[in-house]
Amino acid sequence: MRRSNTERVDTVIHQFLRLNGIETPYNQWRIIQAWPIVMGNTIQRYTGNLFIKNQTLHVQITSPAVKQNLLMEHRSLARRLNEYVGAQVIEDVYFY
């Protein structure tokens, strides 16, 4: 027999995160953790520090050639990372 007031576990977790004000920091952490997965090992080798400020992911790239290639697709990278996380967390990616 199924109860009428049951909720999915993921729904309850999202409500808990939102009510306690930790949904945004959690999603930002997930974006940073998703960087090596979405970008792959090749790009990860040239990646230094990552942090998010004002809905922009700041990424340190150690190779000028890789940095130049990534600059051309910064908006699509933001979209891919947001899709991976399943939330609109960042609007842009800035390489330094």
HELIX and SHEET records of a PDB file:
HELIX    1   1 VAL A    9  LEU A   19  1                                  11    
HELIX    2   2 GLU A   23  MET A   39  1                                  17    
HELIX    3   3 ASN A   41  ARG A   45  1                                   5    
HELIX    4   4 PRO A   64  LEU A   71  1                                   8    
HELIX    5   5 HIS A   74  VAL A   85  1                                  12    
SHEET    1   A 3 THR A  47  LYS A  53  0                                        
SHEET    2   A 3 THR A  56  ILE A  61 -1                                        
SHEET    3   A 3 ASP A  92  PHE A  95  1                                        
END                                                                             
